[in-house]
């Protein structure tokens, strides 16, 4: 939090412990804090039966109460139409194409540090603060804002923020970057914030009671058609319930009795087939990524050694990233990695610093 004290900052408040502590720390540090919760669903849906969701009536009530206890202004802004267009429609479309989307990354870039940042500036604020466990620092030598892992490596969320631009990082504050989740809860209890014991959400925020495929069916009205599950030679092993029920690397839910555990190794949308095989067939030596976003550098013109994370909970793997065309790269792993998944992000690190990342389009 290197910005000037007394500067106005909008704190995104979800009604959870992390965003509450972030707002409280900003207030304690002397910032002029304005609390904002953004509503992601139409009023008739939001909070109707979604107590765990971050724009439920209960969550809004908690956020408003914390803002009152901190003595800061508080607003609820309706981004339901924008959220549907930018996040939900993207989520559904990707699954229907046989890809595995990451809506949190898209939400951070387009909603929290996109539309909410615009709202913040209209309120006279220079930055948006969130409860992410990550760090953002300015490197004078490079003349760039750098995104770094949070101190709590078990909760680090830098992966979800890789797609932020330099302008967005310039206007981002992460007050929890230097503390652990346990300390955040202790601080919340010490500061008597009513959110100190709220349960952290682990699921996609806009899907509560339905599985992904049922949610997509309900949202799009499209029929989800069953098809064959085959092995790598094309031999039929069983039947699948529909493409959106499956993702690369998935083991559960195949419903096939076999001599060894089977995993989804490929999704063939054109033929409406799921390809399954033993775990060894999920291991890939390399992947291709596109739609790159570089943070620590302007881009790369020659191979670069990095560690790569191919999903949020993935242990970073030593890799070499090489330019592979306009706005795309090839990533070669030192050791084969399990189930790099088209539609997910690959994020590159130099120690604790995010170099950049992109969207996986294929692996081999």
N, C-alpha and C positions, 0 to 999 in steps of 0.2 A: 504493500500500500504506500507507494512512493509519491502519490499525487498530493497536491497541496491540501493541507487541512482547511476546513470550512468550505471546501469545494462541494458542490451539490452532486450527489450520486444517487441513482435509482437502484434500489436493492430488489431483485426478483425474489418474491416471497411465496413459497409453495405451501406453507403451513406445516413444514417439517422442521426437524431440529437443525439441519445444516444451514438452510437459508435464514432461519431465525438467528442463529449464532453469527452468521456473516453480517447481518444487519446490525446486530448488537455491537460487534467489534468495530464496525465502521462508525457507529454513533459514539462509542467510547473514545475512538481515535480523533474525534472532533469534526468528522464530515457532516455536511448537511444532507441527511438521508431522507429519501422519499421511498416508501414501500409500495410495490406494485405486484399484484397477482394478475396473470393473464388467463382469461377463460378460454378453454380450447374447444368446448362443445356448445351447441345452442343451449339457451337457458333451460329449455324443457328437458334436455338430456343431462346436463351437468349436475351431478350430485344426486340424481334421482335414486340411484341404488349403487353409488360408486364411492363408498366412504373412503376407500384407499386412494382414490384418484386425487391428483394435485389441483384440481379446480372444483372438487366437490364442495357442497355447502359447508361441510364440517371443516375442510381444509381452509376455505376462505374465512370462516369464522375464527379459526386458530390464528391465521396470519393477521387478520384485522386486530385481534386481541393483543398479539405480540407487538404490533405497531403502536397500539395504544399504550402499552406498558413502557415502550421505549420513547414515547412522546414524539413520534414522527408522523407526517402525513401519510395517508394510505389510499390507494386507488385500485379498483378492479377494472381492467380493460378487456374488451371483448375482441379476441382474435379468432373466433370460431371459424369464420369463413376462410380466413387466411391459413389457419392450421389445417383445415380440411384440404385446401388446394395444395399447399406446400408439403404436407407431411402425410396425411392419411391417404390421399389419392396416390401419392408416390409409393407408399407402403403396399397398397393393394395391387398397383400396376406391376411392381417388381416381382411379387410372389406369383402373379399370373404369368409372368415371363419365365418362371423357373429360377429366379434369382432370390437371394436372401437379403432383404434390405436392412438398413440400420437407421431407423427414424430418429434416434436421439442425436446423431451427428447432424442430420438435416435440420432438425429443430433448433439446435444450438446456432447454426450458421444463419438460418433464414428467419427464425422467430426471435430467440432470446437476444442474439447479438445482431439481428437485422431489424425487424419491425419494432422490437422493444427498445432498441437503441435509438431509433428515430423518435419514438415516444418520449424517451428520456431527454433528448435534446429539445423537444418541444416544451418540456417542463423546466428547462434551464439547466439540466444536468449534463455533465461532461462524460459520464461513464455509467456502465451497467455493472453491478456486482452480483455474483451468484455464489451458491454454496458448493461449487465444484472443488474437489481436491486436486488442485493444479496450481502452477505458478506462471506468472508472466513478468518478464523483466526486460528492460531496454539495454541493449548492448551498444555502447557508444562506438566501439571499434568497427562493428559491422553496420552500424546505423539501422538496426532492425530490432523489432520486438521479438523476443524469444519465448516460446512456450516450453515449460519444463514440468516434469513429473512432480506431484505433490509429495510432501514428506512422508505421508502414510502410503507406502507402496501398495498395501492391500486394498486401499480405496482410491488410488490414483485414477483420475478421469481425463488425463491429457489425451488419451486415445479418442475420446468423444469430441474433442475440441480441435482436432488437427485441421479441419477445413476452414478455420477462421482466417480472415485476411489480415494484413498488417494494420489496416485502418480499424478493424474490429478489435484486434489485440491492443491497439493503442487506447481503446476506450473500454477495456475490460479490467475488472478487479476481482481477484479470488482471495478473499480474506482467510480462507481455511487452508491455503497452500502450505503453510508452515506448521500446521498442527495435525494431530491424529484424530480419527473419529471418536475414540474414547475420550480424548481431551475435550472435543467439541461437546460431548454429552455432559462431561463434568462442568464445563463452563456454563452450559445451559441451566444445569441444576443450581449452580452457584448464583447465576444471575436471575434465578427464579422465573425462567421462561417456561411457560406451560407446555411447550413442545419438547421438553427435555427427554421424554420417554416415547415419543412417537416412533412407530415402526418404519424403517426405511423401505421404500418401494423397490422391488427387484424386477418387476415386470414392465413391459411396455405400458406407458401410462394410460393410453386410450383403450386398452383391451383389458377388461377386468374378469368377466364371467365366461366369455366364449374363447374357444381355441382360435388360432389364426385363421384357419380355413372357414370356419363358421362365421367369423367376423367379416371376412372378405365377401362371402356369399351374401350376408345381410346387407353390407354396404353397397355392393355393386349390382346385386340382383342377378348375377351371372350363374349359370349352372356349372358346378364343379364335377367334371366327368371322370369316373374311375378308369383305370387302364391296367396294363401289364407291368409287373416287376420282372426284370430280366437280369441275367448275369452278363458279364462282359462279352460273352460269345453270342448273346441274343437268346439264350435258352430261357423260356418262361419259368419263373420260380413261384409266382403267385400274382395277386391282384393288389393294386393300390387304390386308395379312396379318392384320389385327386391330387394333382400336382402341388397345390398350395399347402398340403398337409406335410410336405417333406422338405428337407434341406440337406445339403452335402454333409456327410459325416454322421448323420442321424442313425442311431441303432434301434431305438425303441419304436414300436408301432408298425413294424413291417409285417408281423404276423406270419412268419415263415419258419417252419421247423427245418433246421439245417445242421450239418455236422459241426459247424463253428459259427460264432456270432457273425451276422451280416450287417453291413453299413451301407448307407446310400453313398454311391461313388460318383454318380452323374444323374442329371435330369434332362430328359429329351422331350422338350415341349412339343416339337413338331409331330413326333410320333406318339405323344402322350404316354411316355414310358419312364419308369424309374429304374435305374441301373443299380444293382446291389452286388456287393462282394465282401471278402474278408478285409480286415483292417489294413492289411498290407497294401491293398488297392487304393486306400485313401491317402497314402503317403506320396507327396509330390516334391520333386527336386527344385521346381521353379514355378513362378507365376508371372502373369502380365497384369499390369495395373494401368489405368488411364484416368483422365480428368484429374491431373495432379494438382496439388496445392503445396507450394514450398514455403517454409517459414524461416528456417535458419539460413537459407541460401536463396539466390534468385532462381536457381535451377541447376541441373548438372549437364556437363558435356562429356564426361568420361566416367568410368566405373567408380563407385564410391562404396567403401566398407561401412556398413551400418548394422544395427540390430533391428529386426523387423517384428512387429506384432500384427498377426493376421486376424485377430479378434480380441475383444476386450479382455477376456480372462486368459489369453494366450501368453505363455512365457516367451519373452523376446528371444529371437533366434538370430545367430550371426549370419549375415547375408552380404551379398554384393548387389547393389542396384545399378543398372546400366541403362542409358537412354535407348529406347526401342522405337522411336518415331515421334511424330508430333504429339506432344502432351501424353506420352505413354512411356513406361519403363518395363524392363524385365528384372525380376528379383530371383537370384540364384541362392539357395540356402546351403549353408555349410553341411547341414544334415537334413534329410527329407523331413517335411512337416506334414502333420495330419490335417487333411481336409481344408486347404485354402478354398474359400467359398465365393464364387462369383456373386457380386452384389454387396459383399462386405468390404470394409476398408482395410488396407494394409498401411501401417504407420511406421515410419523410420525414425530411429533414435541414434543420437551420438551421446552415449552415457545417459544422462537424465534429460537431455534436450531433444525436443521434437524437431527433426530435420525437415520433415514434410510427409506427404502420404498421398494415396490415391485409391481408386475403387477397383477391386479385383475383377477382371474380365475373363480370366481363364488360368488354368494351371496344368502342369504336366510333370 
